[in-house]
Amino acid sequence: MSSFAYYSLPGFGEQCREQYGFSDACIIGDRMIITGQTGMDPVTCQTAPDLEAQVAQAFENIKALIERTLQQAQHPAYQEGKSGWEHVVKLHAYFVGLSAVRDEARAIMVRHIKQACPNHQPLFTMVGIESLPFPEHRVELEVDVWIG
């Protein structure tokens, strides 16, 4: 059985580990699982009000989390200057009130996926939900990462 190694981003991620007992990322063998990342800046804990900015921040949080996790784990997949998104194989997107912003949300996600993953097309699921734990959050993204 593979051993588990857990990681978190500085700021809110480490705060969640200490206060609530959960982490941002886990490496299990050749796989990294990333928990939901929102449009909140993990250092300032600020969330932009518009959907585009929240999606952009969530993508940035995932990038930073993959890079930091690989670096801290001293994993051979870590390469300085790489985005981390080249390892993403599946992306789940959860949107609050998706039916009201469906076309806008789809267009934003397609744009960010193409930018983050120019050389591959990860699996993608987009789901509408009622709410997220913080009322200002409108989107949450989680990814599965292959680092073998």
Number of C-alpha atoms within 10 A of each C-alpha: 5 8 8 10 14 16 22 22 22 12 13 17 19 18 16 15 16 11 8 9 9 16 19 23 25 18 22 15 14 12 16 24 19 24 19 18 25 27 28 23 18 20 11 9 10 11 18 16 12 12 18 18 15 23 26 15 20 23 23 19 21 26 18 16 23 29 21 19 24 21 15 11 15 10 14 10 17 19 12 10 7 13 17 24 23 18 21 25 18 16 17 15 22 21 23 18 15 19 12 10 13 15 11 12 20 14 12 16 19 12 11 16 18 13 11 19 17 11 9 14 14 19 12 14 11 16 14 16 15 10 15 15 6 10 8 16 20 24 27 21 22 21 25 19 22 17 20 11
